[in-house]
Amino acid sequence: MPSVESTSSSTSVSTVPQGGKGLQVDGISNTQRVWTSLLSGAMAGALAKTVIAPLDRTKITFQTSKRQFSAKAAFRHIHHTYKVDGLLTLWRGNSATMVRVIPYAAIQFTAHEQWKRFLRVNGTETSSTANRLLAGSLAGVTSQGLTYPLDLARARMAVTQKAEYKTLRQVFVRMYRQEGVLAFYRGFTATILGVVPYAGFSFFTYDTLKNLMAAYTVNSPGRATMSALFCGAVAGLVSQTSSYPLDIVRRRMQTSAVIGERYHTVYGTAAKIYREEGAMAFYKGLSMNWIKGPIAVGISFATNDTIRDALRRFIS
């Protein structure tokens, strides 16, 4: 997520033409920056989501129902699922998650770096706060806009039995035949409204903390990795909390066709939830997110930084 400038003790940037590969920045071309970001982002997203997949599936189950949420109820649900359907069922829908999260994370990390270049954010505290927030938000919008149908399919697989949707392809075919092509973007408005603060605060918090701790980690790879995990965890906590109510709304809209409820608009869905379940329904499962969010975001940021920087050292 952060660019090379934000993880280096030096913020100097030099540009030199390089035989059709674009401009040289910190010893590598922009083309090389793009493909290393794509690769490291894909691997980071896949690892992070796989680790927290059982918690993610459980959270979606509570988000899309009227059941009262508590940590005890969540872990009771996990235990019941394991006993009745087996261990691998806890990762049901993870293949759909991987199909989505690999391109999503790759695009998001790469887009963030490119938006930072476009907005002239150099990764230091002297950069405009507004531009740093905007770069993260635009990265989230870019990646979400390109991969949204895969997120919707994953949500539907998570809340249905295996017999209803056996494969990702089956989800898309049935949605198209029964609901039309517009169904692939049901809940998209709520998603974009949520991703703006989520991605913005996530990247902003991570970059800010990373810059503050840079002086203590510059000569210690092990300490730098632990720092990245910590900064990512805090970033995950802040971003998850800021956007969570809209996450509830989008999940209800995404799964309305398979749970027997009618949710058509962001306002209508929010009003229905408030009227039938009260204000606290918008934070159902948030405590689960406080567990899985910091873990996932911390792993994602740390893995991305480690793999990206290793690749760039290798090719420079």
N, C-alpha and C positions, 0 to 999 in steps of 0.2 A: 504494500500500500504506500508507504512512504517511498520517495525516490531516493536515489543514491545520495543526493545532496543532504537529505535529512538524516542519514545514518552515518555520515562521515563527519570527522572533526573539522574538515575544511569545507567552506562553502564557495570556493572559487570555481568558476566555470569557464572553460575555454572552448571555443568552437573553431574547427579547422576542416575545410572541405576534404572529403575522403572518397575518391573514386566511385561515385554513384551510390554510396551507402548512406548518404545524408550527412548531417553535421556531426562532428566528433564532440562529445560531451563527457568530460572526465575519462578520456581515453577510449571510449567506445562510441559507435554511431547510434543515432536514434533508432535505426532499424534493429540493431542488436539490443537496445534497451527494451524495445517492444517485445521481441520474441523471448527474451529472458524473463520479462515480467509475465507474459502469457503462460510460460511453462511453470514458473515458480508459483504463480497464483493458482493454477489448476491443481497442482499437487497440494498446496496449502488448504484449499477449499475441500478437496476430497478427504484428506486426513481429518480435518476438524469436524466435518459433518458425520463421518463414519463413527468417530468416538462418541458423539452425543446423540446418535440416531434413536436409541430407545427412549431417551428423555424427550426428544423432539416429537416422536410419534405419540407419546403419552400426552404431551402438552396440546397437540392438535385435537386429540380425542376429547379433552375437556373443553377446549375453546369452542368446538362446534356442537356442544350439547348443553343442556340446562343443568347438568349435574354440578353439585357444589364441589369446588376444588379445595383441597388441602394437601400438604405434603404427604400426610399419612394415606389419603385416598389415592394419590398418584402412585406411590410405591406399592400399595395394595393392588392397584390395577396392573402394574408391571409384573408383580408376582403371580397374579391370576392368569395373565396372558401367557407367562412362561409355563405354568403348570398345565394349562388347558391346550395350548397350541404349540408349545416348544420354544426353545431359545431363539431360533432364527426368526421367529415371527416378530420379535422385538425390532428386527431390522427390516420388516416388511415395508416396501415403498422406498428402501434405500437405493435400489437400482435406479428408480426414477429420480431420486435426489441427486445421485451421481451424474446422471445424464444432464441434469440442470445445473448442479453446483460447479461442475468442472468448467463449462464455458462461462458461467456467471462469475465465479471468482477470478478466472483468468481475465475476463473483460474488465471487471471492476478494478483490479490492481493496476492493469495497464492503462485504463481510462483515467484513473486517479493521477498517475504519473504524467500522462499527456495533458490533462487539464491543468495540472500544476505548472507545466512548462508554458502553456498557453496564457495562463493568468499571472505568470511571472512570480510564482510562489517558490522561494528558494529553500524552504525547509527550516528557516530560522525564525526566532521570535520577532525579527524586524519585519517579517512579511505581514501584509494586511490580514487582520483577523477575518474580515468579511470574505476575502479571496480564499483563505484557507478553508473556511467552512463551505464556500461555494464549490471549490474543487472536489471535496468529498461528496457533496450532495449531487453534483453533476455526474460523478463516477457511478453513484448508486442508480440514478435515473437511467444512465446509458446501459448498464448491465441488466437492470430489471426490465427495461423496455424490450431488450433483445431476447430474453429468456423466460418471459412471464408464463407462456402456455405450459412450460415444463414444471413450473412451480405449482400451477393449478392442478395438473395431473398428479403430481406427488401428493398434494393435499387430499385429493379424492381417493387415492390408493390407501392413504393412511387411515381413513375413517370408514372404509368398507371391508367386507370379508373377502378373502382371496377368491372365492367362487364368483364374485361379481365382476371384479377386474383382475384378470390373471397377469396381464402384461401391460406395459406402457402403451403399446400400439392399440390395444383394445380400448383403453381409456379414450384415446383421441378419435378412433373410429366411431365409438358409440356416442361420444359428445357431438361429433359432427352430424351424425344421422338423426339424433333425437333433439338436439338443441340449436344446431346451426353453427356457422363459423364464428359468430360474435361471442359464443360461449367460451371460446378460448381466452378471452380477455375480460371475463366476468370478475369484478372486484379489482380491476386494474387501477381505477381512480384512487381507491382507498390505499392501494399498494404504493402508488407514487407519492401520495400525501404522507405516507408513513416513512418511505425510504429517504425522503429529503432530510428530515431531522436525524434519522437513524444513521445513514451513511455520513452525513455532515459531521455530526458529533463524534462518531466512531473514529474517523480519520483525524479530525481535529484534536481530539483528546489524546490519541495515540502519538501523533507527531509532537504535540506540546510536551507530554511527559517524556518522550524519547529524547527530545532536545535538552530538557532539564537534567536528564541523567547521563547524557553523552560523556561528560567529563569524567565520570566514574567508571565507564565501561570501555573507553576507547582502546585500551591495551589488553583487554581480557575478553576473549571470545566467549568463554563460559559465562562470565558475568553479563555480557551483552545479550546472550540468549535468555537468561533469567530475567533480565530487564525487559526484554521484548515480551515475554510471557506476562509479566506483571502489568506493563503498560497496556497490553492488549486486553487483559482481564478487566482493568478499570474502564477502558474504552467500551468494552462490551456491556458492562453494567450501566454506564451512562446512556449509551445509545439505545439499549433494549428498553429501559424505563421511559425514555422520551417519546418513543414511537409505539408503545405497546397497545394502547386503546385502538389505534387504527389497524393493528395486526389482528385483533379480535374481529373487527368489522370485515376485513378482507377474507378471513378464513370462513366466516359465516356465508359470505357471498359466493366464495369459491365452491363450497360444498353444499349449497342450498338444494341443488337438484338431486342429491343422493341421500339427504337426511330428512326430506319431506317438509322443509320450511321454504317460505317465499321471501327472498331478499333480493331486491332489484337495484336500489340506489344506496349510496353511502349514507345520506341523511335518513332515508327510510329504514335502513338496517340499524343504524345507531339508535333511532327513536324506538324501534321495536324492542331492541335489547334492553334499553333503559326502562321502557314501560313494563316489560314482562319480568325482568330480572334485577333491575336496580342498577345504581351507578357502579357498584363494586364488580359487576359482571365484566366491565371493560378492563379489569385487572385480573380476571380469572386465569390462573396459571403463571402469573408474573413471578411468584417465588421460584417456580421451576426454571423460568428464564434467568433468574439471578444465579442459579446453579450452572445451567448449561451454557448460558450466554457468555460469561467470562471465560469458561473453559474453551468454548469453540473459537471465540475471537482471539483469545490469547494464543492458542495453538496456531490459528490461521496466520496471524501477524508474525509470530516467531518463525514459523516454517517458511513463510514467504521471504522474510528477510534473509534467513540462513541460506536457502537454495538460490535466491536471486543473486546475493552477493558472491556466493561461491562460483556461480556461472560467470559472473562478470569479471571476477579475478582470473578465471581460467582463460577467457577469450581476450582479455586486455593485454 
